[in-house]
Amino acid sequence: MDESELRSPFLTRLSRRALIKLDAAVAVGYTFALLTLPADAETSAVAAVPLAAAAGLPLAVRRLWPVPVFAAVLSASTLSFALGLPWDSYAAAAFALYPVALTRRRRRWIPTPLIGAVSALLILAGAVVGTADWHAELVGRLVLGLAVLGASWTLGRVVRERRAQAERSARRLADQAVSDERLRIARELHDVVAHSMSLIAVKAGVAVHVASARPGEALDALRVIETTSRSSLAEMRHLLGVLRTDTDLGPAPGLADLTALAERAAMAGVRVDLDVDAPDLPEGVALSAYRIVQEAVTNVVKHAAPARCHVRVRSDGLRMRIDVTDDGPGVRVLPGGDGHGLIGMRERVMMYGGDFTAGPRPDGGFAVSAAFPYEP
C-alpha cells in the first residue's frame, strides 16, 4: 500500500520517514503516560511495565506492519484490562486499527455503517450516563473501549472510500480527457483529409481531361496537387505527433489562415469571398471557426464547383456567427445521411451549445449557418 493512502489529510506534506518518526514519538510518550494511569488492583512494575510497553511501543511501526501491530496492541490492552492493570480503554488499539481499516480490502460481510452507528451511540451514552456499582462500571468501560475501536475502524474505512472515490473520479476525468483528445484528433484529421483530397481529386480530374489538348493547364493542376498534398501531409504530421509526444506542435490554424484556404479553393474552381470581422478570439474558438469554414468550402468544392462562395464570420466578443453560402447546383448530403462533414460541423457547434443549420437555398445553391457562444 502506498504511503499516500496511509497519510493523514493534516500531514500530507510530511515524508514517510517523518511520519514514522512522529509515530515513534507518540509511542514512547504514550507508553510513559500509560504507566501513570490508575490500576484496578495492586500490581507490581514487573507486570505493568512490560504490558504498557507492549501496548504502546509497537505503535511506532503501525505504518509498516498495520495488522501485526494492531494484534499485539489489542492483546496487550485486553490482558491489562483482565489483570486489573492500568488500562487505556483501547485507545492505543484504536490508534493501531486506523491504518488497518485504511489499507485492508473491503469485506462485504463487515457492516461498517452499522459499526459506526453503534459506536457513536455508545460513546454518546458513555458521555452522558453514569454507572452505579463497580461491576457495571467495569462492563461500561469495556463497552466504551469497544466503541472507540469501532469508531476508529469506521473513520479509517470512510477515509479509504473517499480516497478511492477521488481516485476513480480522477481516472474517469483522465479517461474522458483521452477520449476527448482522440475525438478532437479524429475531427482534425477528417477536416484536413476531406478538404485536401477533395481539392486533389478535382484537380486530378482536370489534369486527366486536358492533358492532351492543354498540357499547360494540366501542369498547373499537377502543381496544385503537389502543393496541397505537401501542406496536408505537414498538417497531419502535426496532428499525429500528439499521439507520440508532448512537445509543442506549433499554433493551430485560425481565421488568419482563411485566405490561404480561399486560394486553394480558387485553384479548384470555387471563388471564395471572405468577410471576416472577429478579432481577439481564443485559440480553440478560432480553430473551430476555421474548421467549420474549411468543411463548408470543401463541400462546395466537392459538390458545386465551379461556383462562387461567400464566407461571412462575425464575433461580438461573446458569440460567434458563421455563414457560408454558394450559388452552385450541387446536391449535398444532409446531417443524418452518409456524409460526415456536416455532422462534424454540427458536433463542433454543439460543443459550445450553439445552433447549426444547413440546407438548400430557395434561390439556388446551399447555405451553412453556425452560431455559438464562447468565453473570451
C-alpha positions in Angstrom: 0.0 0.0 0.0 1.3 3.4 -1.0 2.2 5.8 1.8 -0.2 8.4 0.4 -3.1 6.0 1.3 -1.9 6.0 5.0 -1.2 9.6 5.3 -3.5 11.8 7.3 -5.1 14.8 5.4 -3.4 17.1 8.0 0.1 15.6 7.4 0.1 15.5 3.6 3.4 17.4 3.4 5.4 15.1 5.7 7.6 12.4 4.2 7.2 8.7 5.1 10.3 8.9 7.3 8.9 11.9 9.2 5.6 10.2 9.8 7.3 7.1 11.2 9.4 9.3 13.5 6.2 11.0 14.6 4.6 7.6 15.4 7.7 6.7 17.3 7.4 9.8 19.4 3.8 9.1 20.1 4.5 5.5 21.0 7.2 6.5 23.6 5.1 9.3 25.1 2.0 7.1 25.2 3.9 4.3 27.0 5.0 6.6 29.7 1.6 8.1 30.0 0.1 4.6 30.3 2.2 3.8 33.3 0.7 6.8 35.2 -2.9 5.5 34.8 -4.6 4.1 37.9 -4.8 0.3 38.2 -7.9 -1.7 39.4 -5.8 -3.9 41.5 -2.4 -3.8 43.3 0.2 -4.7 40.7 3.9 -4.7 40.5 6.0 -2.9 38.0 7.2 -6.4 36.9 3.8 -6.9 35.2 2.7 -3.3 34.5 5.9 -2.1 32.6 6.0 -5.0 30.1 2.3 -4.8 29.3 2.5 -1.0 29.0 5.4 -1.3 26.6 3.6 -4.0 24.6 0.5 -1.7 24.3 2.4 1.5 23.4 5.8 0.9 21.7 4.5 -1.1 18.7 2.6 2.0 17.6 6.0 3.3 16.3 5.7 0.9 13.3 2.0 0.8 12.7 2.5 2.1 9.2 4.9 -0.6 8.3 3.0 -3.6 9.7 -0.6 -2.5 10.4 -2.2 -5.9 11.2 0.6 -7.4 13.4 0.9 -4.1 15.3 -2.9 -4.0 15.9 -3.0 -7.6 17.0 -0.1 -7.0 19.5 -1.5 -3.8 20.9 -5.1 -5.2 21.2 -3.8 -8.3 23.0 -1.7 -6.2 25.5 -4.6 -3.9 26.2 -7.0 -6.8 26.7 -4.6 -8.6 29.1 -4.1 -5.4 31.0 -7.8 -5.0 31.4 -8.2 -8.6 32.5 -5.4 -8.4 35.1 -6.6 -5.1 36.5 -3.5 -3.2 35.3 -3.6 0.4 34.0 -5.9 0.3 31.0 -6.3 2.8 28.2 -9.9 1.9 27.1 -8.4 0.6 23.8 -7.1 4.0 22.8 -3.8 2.6 21.6 -5.6 -0.3 19.8 -7.8 2.2 18.1 -4.8 4.2 17.0 -3.3 1.0 15.6 -6.6 0.0 14.0 -6.9 3.1 11.8 -4.2 2.1 9.3 -5.6 -1.4 9.2 -9.0 0.0 8.2 -7.3 2.3 5.7 -5.3 -0.3 3.9 -7.2 -3.6 4.0 -9.5 -4.5 1.2 -13.2 -4.1 1.7 -15.1 -7.2 3.0 -18.8 -7.3 2.3 -19.5 -9.2 5.5 -18.2 -6.4 7.7 -21.1 -4.0 8.4 -19.1 -0.8 8.6 -22.1 1.6 8.6 -23.7 -0.4 11.5 -20.4 -0.4 13.4 -20.1 3.3 13.1 -23.7 4.0 14.2 -23.5 1.7 17.2 -20.1 3.1 18.2 -21.3 6.7 18.0 -24.4 5.8 20.2 -22.2 4.0 22.8 -19.7 6.8 23.0 -22.6 9.3 23.4 -24.2 7.2 26.0 -21.0 6.8 27.9 -20.5 10.5 28.0 -23.9 11.3 29.5 -24.8 8.2 31.5 -23.0 7.0 34.7 -22.9 3.6 36.3 -23.8 2.8 39.9 -21.6 -0.1 41.1 -18.1 -1.4 40.3 -19.2 -4.3 38.2 -21.4 -2.1 36.0 -18.6 0.4 35.7 -16.2 -2.3 34.6 -18.6 -3.5 31.9 -19.3 0.1 30.8 -15.5 0.7 30.4 -15.2 -2.4 28.3 -18.2 -1.4 26.1 -16.8 2.1 25.7 -13.4 0.7 24.7 -15.1 -1.4 22.0 -17.0 1.6 20.8 -13.7 3.5 20.4 -12.4 0.6 18.3 -15.5 0.7 16.2 -15.2 4.5 15.7 -11.6 4.1 14.6 -12.5 1.4 12.1 -15.3 3.4 10.7 -13.1 6.5 10.3 -10.5 4.5 8.5 -13.0 3.0 6.1 -14.6 6.3 5.4 -11.3 7.9 4.6 -10.4 4.9 2.4 -13.7 5.1 0.5 -13.3 8.9 0.0 -9.7 8.4 -1.4 -10.9 5.6 -3.6 -13.7 7.7 -4.9 -11.3 10.6 -5.6 -9.0 8.2 -7.4 -11.9 6.8 -9.5 -13.0 10.4 -10.3 -9.5 11.3 -11.3 -9.3 8.2 -13.5 -12.6 9.0 -15.2 -11.5 12.5 -15.9 -8.3 11.3 -17.3 -10.1 8.7 -19.5 -12.6 11.4 -20.6 -9.7 13.7 -21.5 -8.1 11.0 -23.6 -11.4 10.3 -25.3 -12.0 14.0 -26.0 -8.4 14.3 -27.4 -8.9 11.3 -29.6 -12.2 12.7 -30.9 -10.5 16.1 -31.5 -7.7 14.5 -33.5 -10.2 12.4 -35.5 -12.1 15.6 -36.3 -9.0 17.4 -37.3 -7.8 14.6 -39.5 -11.1 14.3 -41.2 -11.2 18.0 -41.9 -7.6 18.0 -43.3 -8.1 14.9 -45.4 -11.5 15.8 -46.7 -10.5 19.2 -47.8 -7.2 18.2 -49.3 -8.4 15.1 -51.0 -11.4 16.9 -52.5 -9.1 19.5 -54.0 -6.7 16.9 -55.2 -9.5 14.8 -56.8 -10.9 17.8 -58.6 -7.5 18.9 -59.9 -6.6 15.3 -60.9 -9.8 15.1 -62.9 -9.0 18.4 -64.7 -5.5 17.2 -65.5 -6.8 13.9 -67.0 -9.3 15.7 -69.2 -7.0 18.4 -70.5 -3.7 16.5 -70.5 -3.7 16.0 -74.3 -5.4 19.2 -75.5 -4.0 21.7 -73.0 -0.8 20.4 -71.3 0.0 23.7 -69.7 -3.3 23.6 -67.8 -2.7 20.0 -66.8 0.7 21.0 -65.5 -0.9 23.8 -63.4 -3.3 21.2 -61.9 -0.4 18.9 -61.0 1.3 21.8 -59.3 -1.9 22.4 -57.2 -2.0 18.7 -56.3 1.7 18.8 -55.2 1.2 22.0 -53.1 -2.0 20.7 -51.5 -0.6 17.3 -50.7 2.6 18.7 -49.1 0.5 21.0 -47.0 -1.8 18.3 -45.9 1.0 15.9 -45.0 2.6 18.5 -42.9 -0.6 19.2 -41.0 -1.3 15.6 -40.5 2.2 15.1 -39.1 1.5 17.8 -36.6 -1.7 16.1 -35.5 -0.2 12.6 -35.4 2.6 13.9 -33.3 0.2 14.5 -30.5 -0.1 10.7 -30.2 3.7 10.3 -30.0 5.0 13.2 -27.9 4.0 16.0 -25.6 6.2 18.5 -27.4 4.8 21.8 -28.8 3.4 21.2 -32.2 3.0 24.8 -33.2 -0.1 27.0 -33.4 -3.4 25.6 -34.6 -4.9 27.1 -37.7 -7.2 30.1 -37.2 -9.1 32.8 -39.1 -5.9 34.3 -40.4 -5.5 31.1 -42.5 -8.8 31.5 -44.3 -7.0 33.5 -47.0 -4.8 30.5 -47.9 -7.9 28.3 -47.7 -9.7 30.6 -50.2 -6.7 30.5 -52.6 -6.7 26.7 -52.6 -10.4 26.6 -53.3 -9.9 29.0 -56.2 -7.5 26.5 -57.7 -10.3 24.0 -57.7 -12.8 26.4 -59.4 -14.5 27.9 -56.4 -14.2 31.6 -55.9 -14.4 32.4 -52.2 -15.3 35.9 -51.0 -14.2 36.4 -47.4 -15.9 38.8 -45.0 -14.2 38.3 -41.6 -14.6 40.5 -38.5 -13.7 38.5 -35.5 -10.7 39.9 -33.6 -9.1 38.5 -30.4 -10.6 35.0 -30.4 -9.5 32.3 -28.0 -7.4 29.7 -29.8 -10.0 26.9 -29.5 -12.8 29.2 -30.9 -10.6 30.3 -33.8 -9.7 26.7 -34.6 -13.4 25.6 -34.5 -14.4 28.6 -36.8 -11.7 27.8 -39.2 -12.6 24.1 -39.4 -16.3 24.9 -39.9 -15.5 27.2 -42.8 -13.0 24.7 -44.2 -15.5 21.9 -44.2 -18.2 24.2 -45.7 -15.9 25.3 -48.5 -14.8 21.7 -49.1 -18.4 20.7 -49.6 -18.7 23.4 -52.2 -15.6 22.2 -54.0 -16.8 18.6 -53.9 -20.4 19.1 -54.9 -20.8 22.5 -56.6 -17.6 23.5 -58.4 -17.3 25.7 -60.4 -19.2 28.1 -58.1 -18.9 31.2 -56.2 -18.9 31.1 -52.4 -19.4 33.8 -49.8 -18.0 33.3 -46.3 -19.1 35.7 -43.5 -17.6 35.4 -40.0 -18.6 37.8 -37.2 -17.9 38.0 -33.5 -19.0 40.5 -30.9 -16.7 39.1 -28.2 -19.2 36.8 -26.7 -20.9 35.0 -29.7 -19.5 33.7 -33.0 -21.6 33.7 -36.2 -20.5 31.9 -39.4 -22.4 31.9 -42.7 -21.2 30.1 -45.8 -23.4 30.3 -48.9 -22.8 29.4 -52.6 -24.6 29.5 -55.9 -23.6 26.1 -57.1 -26.1 23.5 -58.4 -24.6 20.5 -56.5 -26.7 18.4 -54.0 -25.2 18.0 -50.5 -25.5 15.1 -48.1 -27.6 16.4 -45.1 -26.9 15.5 -41.5 -28.2 12.0 -40.7 -27.2 10.8 -44.1 -23.9 9.1 -45.1 -21.7 12.2 -45.1 -19.5 13.1 -42.1 -18.7 16.7 -43.0 -21.9 18.4 -42.0 -22.2 16.1 -39.0 -18.7 17.1 -37.9 -19.6 20.8 -38.2 -22.7 20.3 -36.1 -20.7 18.5 -33.4 -18.2 21.4 -33.2 -21.1 23.8 -32.8 -22.8 21.6 -30.2 -19.7 21.5 -28.1 -20.3 25.2 -27.4 -24.0 24.9 -27.0 -24.7 26.7 -30.3 -27.1 26.4 -33.2 -26.3 24.9 -36.6 -28.4 24.7 -39.8 -27.5 23.5 -43.3 -29.7 23.2 -46.4 -30.5 24.3 -50.0 -31.3 28.0 -50.6 -34.6 29.0 -52.1 -32.9 30.8 -54.9 -30.4 28.0 -55.6 -27.2 26.9 -54.0 -26.5 25.9 -50.5 -26.2 27.6 -47.1 -24.4 26.7 -43.9 -25.0 28.7 -40.7 -23.4 28.3 -37.3 -23.7 30.4 -34.2 -22.4 29.6 -30.8 -21.4 31.5 -27.6 -17.9 31.4 -26.1 -16.0 32.9 -23.2 -13.4 35.5 -24.1 
